[in-house]
Amino acid sequence: MDFDLTQEHQMIKDMSWDFAREVIVPRAEEMDRTGEYPYDIMDQMAELGMMGIPFPEAYGGSNGDWVGMHICIEQISRGDMTLGALLDVTTSVVGQELDVFGTEEQKIKWLVPMAEGREIGAFGLTEPDAGSDAGSIRTTAALKGDEWVLNGTKQFITNIGLKNASILLVAAVTEKKQAGKNIISTFIVPKGAPGFHLGDRYDKMAWAASATHQVILEDCRIPAENLLGDSSRGFAQHLAVLETGRISIAAVAVGGAQACLDAALRYSRERMQFGKHIFNFQTIQFKLADMAVAIELARNQYLKAAWLKDQDRKHTFEATAAKLYASEMVEKVASDAVQIHGGYGYMNEYPVSRFYKGAKLLQIVEGTSEVLRLVIGRQLAG
Ligand SMILES: Cc1cc2nc3c(=O)[nH]c(=O)nc-3n(C[C@H](O)[C@H](O)[C@H](O)COP(=O)(O)OP(=O)(O)OC[C@H]3O[C@@H](n4cnc5c(N)ncnc54)[C@H](O)[C@@H]3O)c2cc1C
């Protein structure tokens, strides 16, 4: 077994962290306060090739792998978790679904600009009445002549509010099985398609800069060729790429937790109480030790899941465990980091407060902790 990063992975790690430290960290507080998305930062990430790491060169990528992609997501999230999630949605979920299930024409048209970072993708599974029970979606798609006509509402859509978001991958019901079960297909819906309405931007408890909106599809017409993959397997396609999304959310969590540990360690060596640096109090050191152990375990788990994926091996348990453990870990680590900062940690100017508020989301998106435990339970049942 070899736990060393390859030269390429080490390069991705160094490049991503240098970028996060020099460009993202100084802007993160302002992004969160103003809710303004940093287009210039996204442009620089694109220039460094971050959106295309796992995709073939022929489609705008750099022929890398999913271990490399997730190392990048971790380091970017160490600067700001919303930007790590932007990479997750546009690359691990949308980009991958286009790459694996798209036709040559679809890849040239939609994947290339995304892998090159000129356009950003969004995925639309969740609806007002279908969250964890995503198979019960109500959005419909009907083929009329040479167009699909879609009707329905998609809820909580990440990235879609960005100026450079080009498409929403929409899961929609195209047929009912005899037993009444939905047959779901996936469609590439361009943001400006007729009948595509962007709802108001959500006012969230954190992640202000991440542009999350509702999307209303009202007789939304798209060309027949915008069906993505097998019409009867759209739901399975979505679930397959969401498995990678779970590895990505774990990497976001590890990056956020590492930022909290870095900050808490630094602060504990500066802050004096009772004539000592607080680092010298054993209770503080124990907190830091527990944080470091939990982060390392979570990191090893997401790397193992990504490695299995790169070997084309089954990784449902590993990806689910990585997301479940890391998303719960980051909430605790961020809370302890705030605690180590005392009252200062409660102030918005200290990054740990932002990571603490943002951490909760990771237990909800791309499968809640409860649903992930159900998935793991099913794996154990065999
Ligand atoms: C900021 C943000 C961004 C998001 N981005 C996207 C996006 O880009 N695209 C997209 O499609 N979706 C997105 N989502 C939606 C997200 O994936 C859902 O919120 C999530 O899947 C949970 O669905 P729900 O909110 O409807 O909760 P519900 O499914 O209603 O769950 C409510 C509670 O019940 C629990 N529960 C549900 N079923 C069970 C069960 N069988 N057993 C035990 N407990 C259960 C849940 O775990 C949860 O605690 C986003 C959400 C947020 C908040």
The ligand as a Tripos MOL2 file, in Angstrom:
@<TRIPOS>MOLECULE
LIG
   53    58     1     0     0
SMALL
NO_CHARGES

@<TRIPOS>ATOM
      1 C1        -28.0220   25.4260    0.1910 C.3       1 LIG1
      2 C2        -28.5720   24.2180   -0.5020 C.ar      1 LIG1
      3 C3        -28.1170   23.8830   -1.7620 C.ar      1 LIG1
      4 C4        -28.6650   22.7950   -2.4420 C.ar      1 LIG1
      5 N1        -28.2820   22.5420   -3.7430 N.ar      1 LIG1
      6 C5        -28.9700   21.6240   -4.4650 C.ar      1 LIG1
      7 C6        -28.7450   21.4800   -5.8700 C.ar      1 LIG1
      8 O1        -27.8700   22.1350   -6.4520 O.2       1 LIG1
      9 N2        -29.5070   20.6000   -6.5610 N.ar      1 LIG1
     10 C7        -30.4810   19.8360   -5.9770 C.ar      1 LIG1
     11 O2        -31.1230   19.0500   -6.6630 O.2       1 LIG1
     12 N3        -30.6980   19.9380   -4.6370 N.ar      1 LIG1
     13 C8        -29.9870   20.8130   -3.8740 C.ar      1 LIG1
     14 N4        -30.2270   20.9550   -2.5330 N.ar      1 LIG1
     15 C9        -31.2680   20.1330   -1.9250 C.3       1 LIG1
     16 C10       -30.7520   19.0950   -0.9370 C.3       1 LIG1
     17 O3        -30.1160   18.0610   -1.6120 O.3       1 LIG1
     18 C11       -31.9690   18.6650   -0.1110 C.3       1 LIG1
     19 O4        -32.2670   19.7420    0.7590 O.3       1 LIG1
     20 C12       -31.7280   17.3760    0.6500 C.3       1 LIG1
     21 O5        -31.6460   16.2990   -0.2260 O.3       1 LIG1
     22 C13       -32.8310   17.1000    1.6710 C.3       1 LIG1
     23 O6        -34.1020   17.2280    1.1270 O.3       1 LIG1
     24 P1        -35.1990   18.1540    1.8550 P.3       1 LIG1
     25 O7        -34.5690   19.4540    2.1380 O.co2     1 LIG1
     26 O8        -36.4250   18.1420    1.0600 O.co2     1 LIG1
     27 O9        -35.4440   17.4360    3.2510 O.3       1 LIG1
     28 P2        -36.4100   16.1810    3.5320 P.3       1 LIG1
     29 O10       -36.1290   15.0900    2.5690 O.co2     1 LIG1
     30 O11       -37.8020   16.6570    3.6520 O.co2     1 LIG1
     31 O12       -35.8870   15.7190    4.9520 O.3       1 LIG1
     32 C14       -36.2880   16.3240    6.1830 C.3       1 LIG1
     33 C15       -35.6950   15.4880    7.3170 C.3       1 LIG1
     34 O13       -36.2490   14.1650    7.2900 O.3       1 LIG1
     35 C16       -35.2090   13.2040    7.2070 C.3       1 LIG1
     36 N5        -35.6400   12.0620    6.4090 N.ar      1 LIG1
     37 C17       -36.1930   12.0750    5.1600 C.ar      1 LIG1
     38 N6        -36.4310   10.8140    4.7780 N.ar      1 LIG1
     39 C18       -36.0210    9.9910    5.7570 C.ar      1 LIG1
     40 C19       -35.9980    8.5700    5.9570 C.ar      1 LIG1
     41 N7        -36.4290    7.7280    4.9940 N.pl3     1 LIG1
     42 N8        -35.5110    8.0820    7.1160 N.ar      1 LIG1
     43 C20       -35.0430    8.9290    8.0730 C.ar      1 LIG1
     44 N9        -35.0320   10.2720    7.9600 N.ar      1 LIG1
     45 C21       -35.5200   10.7870    6.8100 C.ar      1 LIG1
     46 C22       -34.0410   13.9520    6.5340 C.3       1 LIG1
     47 O14       -32.8120   13.3130    6.7830 O.3       1 LIG1
     48 C23       -34.1770   15.3150    7.1920 C.3       1 LIG1
     49 O15       -33.5920   15.2850    8.4660 O.3       1 LIG1
     50 C24       -29.6500   21.9870   -1.8180 C.ar      1 LIG1
     51 C25       -30.0670   22.3090   -0.5120 C.ar      1 LIG1
     52 C26       -29.5420   23.3920    0.1410 C.ar      1 LIG1
     53 C27       -30.0270   23.7060    1.5240 C.3       1 LIG1
@<TRIPOS>BOND
     1     1     2 1
     2     2     3 ar
     3     2    52 ar
     4     3     4 ar
     5     4     5 ar
     6     4    50 ar
     7     5     6 ar
     8     6     7 ar
     9     6    13 1
    10     7     8 2
    11     7     9 ar
    12     9    10 ar
    13    10    11 2
    14    10    12 ar
    15    12    13 ar
    16    13    14 ar
    17    14    15 1
    18    14    50 ar
    19    15    16 1
    20    16    17 1
    21    16    18 1
    22    18    19 1
    23    18    20 1
    24    20    21 1
    25    20    22 1
    26    22    23 1
    27    23    24 1
    28    24    25 2
    29    24    26 1
    30    24    27 1
    31    27    28 1
    32    28    29 2
    33    28    30 1
    34    28    31 1
    35    31    32 1
    36    32    33 1
    37    33    34 1
    38    33    48 1
    39    34    35 1
    40    35    36 1
    41    35    46 1
    42    36    37 ar
    43    36    45 ar
    44    37    38 ar
    45    38    39 ar
    46    39    40 ar
    47    39    45 ar
    48    40    41 1
    49    40    42 ar
    50    42    43 ar
    51    43    44 ar
    52    44    45 ar
    53    46    47 1
    54    46    48 1
    55    48    49 1
    56    50    51 ar
    57    51    52 ar
    58    52    53 1
@<TRIPOS>SUBSTRUCTURE
     1 LIG1         1 GROUP 0 **** ****
